[in-house]
Structures are given as C-alpha cells and as structure tokens.
Amino acid sequence: MSSMMESTLTAEQHALLAKVLVAQTESLGRVETPVVEDLLNRHRPKRVLDIGCGEASFLLRLARRMQATEFVGIDHSRRAVDDAVERVRREGLSNVRLEVGFFDPSFAEATYDAVMTRYTLQHSSQPQAFVDAAFARLRPGGGFVALESLDALTDSHEADPVWDRFRTALTAVHRHVGSNQDIGKSLGALLRNAGFREIQVRVVLCSPSTVGWEPFSAVVRASAALASTFFPELFDVALRDDLDAWLDDRALLQRKDPYLCSAIANGTRP
C-alpha cells in the first residue's frame, strides 16, 4: 500500500508541503473539525489512531477539544513527525503520542476505539486494503472516520475563468502523480466492502463564506505555490500570478464565493 506521493523531499520541498497542510487545517479544518469531533465522540474513544498525521496541525485541533482522549499519530515522513513533536511540545499537550511508521496490514496489532485519516487515501495505491487494515485495528463498536478530496464538486457560485484554470491545473497534477482527487466518491463503497456498518458520507464546503476570505485565500495560494514549484510544466507561473491577483480582490472573491469540497465518511465495526 505504498503512497503514490511518497518520495524523498528536500528540506525546502518539505517546508512547502507543510505550509499547505497547515493552511488546510486553518481553512478546511474549520468546517471539518466539529463534524469529526462529533463522529469520534459517538464511540466514546479512549484511544484514537490518526493515520498519516503529517505535521499534526489537524490532529492537535482535535486533541485540544478532546483532552480525555489519547491520540496516536503516525506518518511515514520523519520530517513531518519531527515537526509534529515540536508542535505538541510548544502546546504542552499530554494526550498526543507520535510515531514514524507506515500503515499496512503488518502495522502493530493494537486495537483502537477509533481510527481516522485525512487526505491520505487519495495517495494510496491500494485504498481498499488500507480501509480493510483500519477495520482490523478497531475494537467491535469502534469507528472509522475518513476525510478526503472531492474535487469533482469543487466549483464557484459564479463561474470564473481563473478559478477554472486553477482547478484544471490541479487535476493535471493529480493525474501526473497518480493520486485520486475524487476518492471521496468511493468512500461509502470502500467502507462497505471492508465490513463497516452504519455508514454515512457527507460533503463540506470551504469557501470565503464558510471559513472567511483570509483562510480560504491562504490555502489556495499555498496549494498553487506547491504545485508550481513541484510541477511548473503543469502549473505555470502565469496562472499563479493571475490567481494571486484574483485572490487579492476580496469583494470579487466574496461575490463569486469559490469553494473547495471534501467528503467525510464514517462507519462502525460490528
């Protein structure tokens, strides 16, 4: 179940990726966090495993709100885990444990009250095996929560050529690296095939209206910077410049209200 995005990143590339992840937490995380917290609390979790926690900005949002729950975050990137450890140290949280590790069927056989993952399945070469392995790590009655991209629904209240070019360029990047930007469409089937019950899938929108102009603009700029740096042949400088100017026009952006879309799925192990 290797990650299609897995590669050896330079320190500069890692910093760009970390900036995107933090921006995702500060934008999409505002609409995702209360939903995920509610879904986890349905299982009265004492221990939650977060697979692919990255620099842990989203995990820490949950840990601050659920301080009676122990969170175990794992990621295959040593740099990401080092960043996460430093974040935990700065915040003084005692309910977070972090490990470098790769999640597959051979992962440690401990069981958890809940397992979660965020924007990780889209990069998995074997998403069904990933969800099957998550099922196996849950106690009976435990819950699985997956947050994933749903770019096919990403759009704008009013059509705009700059936003359309941005979406098209990101689609090209996903295809180039082999990731599935619309894995959110498959979440229900993936959970059903693994044996989960009480499955639900919902859609959340991150837009200037739902999270504010600044957080929305920040995540789009960070994503564009990453794409144009890693894949300049697919995401050119002209598009990045046009996008920056477009995002600077706050009144226009609020009127057109473009949005990023993600899917949140949950299921219970019988």
Protein Blocks (a to p, Z undefined) as FASTA:
>chain_A
ZZfkbccddfklmmmmmmmmmmmmmmmmmmmmmmmmmmmmmnopabdcdehklnolmmmm
mmmmmmmbccddddfblklmmmmmmmmmmnopakbccddddddfklcfbdcfbdcdehkl
mmpcblmlmmmmmmmmpcehiacddddddfklgccfbacfklmmmmmmmmmmmmmnopaf
klmmmmmmmmmmnopahiacddddddfklnojklmmmmmmmmmmmmmmmmmmlmcfklmm
mmmmmmmmmmlmmmnopaddddddddddZZ
